[in-house]
Amino acid sequence: MEILLRRDESFTIAGSGNGVVVVCREGTLWITQAGDTRDHLLNAGERYTVRGSGVVVIEALRPADLRIERPQEDFRPLRISPATGRA
C-alpha cells in the first residue's frame, strides 16, 4: 500500500501490525509505537518493522511518500486510519 503524507499529517496502524514494514520512499517520518519507549525517525530509503501489537502512529515531518508492506502469509485484519491529533 502506497501512502502520501503532507507535512504534519499522520495516521495510525492498529490491529495485527506485528511484522508490518514501513518503507520511507521520500521525506522524513516520525514513528512511535505503544509499548516501545523509543521513537524512530526514518529518512528516504530507510525502513521500520513493527514488533508487537501496540498501536503505531506515523507522522510526516516533511512531505513523505511511504509504503506499507505486510508478510504475504499474514491475512489478519490491519486498520490504517488518519490520526486524530498530533502524535
JOLINBEL-V224891 format. One record per residue. RES is the residue in one letter. SS is DSSP state (hx for helix, st for strand, lp for the rest). Layout:
# JOLINBEL-V224891
res:ss
RES:SS
RES:SS
This chain:
# JOLINBEL-V224891
res:ss
M:lp
E:st
I:st
L:st
L:st
R:lp
R:lp
D:lp
E:lp
S:st
F:st
T:st
I:st
A:st
G:st
S:lp
G:lp
N:lp
G:lp
V:lp
V:st
V:st
V:st
C:st
R:st
E:st
G:lp
T:st
L:st
W:st
I:st
T:st
Q:st
A:lp
G:lp
D:lp
T:lp
R:lp
D:st
H:st
L:st
L:st
N:st
A:lp
G:lp
E:lp
R:st
Y:st
T:st
V:lp
R:lp
G:lp
S:lp
G:lp
V:lp
V:st
V:st
I:st
E:st
A:st
L:lp
R:lp
P:lp
A:st
D:st
L:st
R:st
I:st
E:st
R:lp
P:lp
Q:lp
E:lp
D:lp
F:lp
R:lp
P:lp
L:st
R:st
I:st
S:st
P:st
A:lp
T:lp
G:lp
R:lp
A:lp
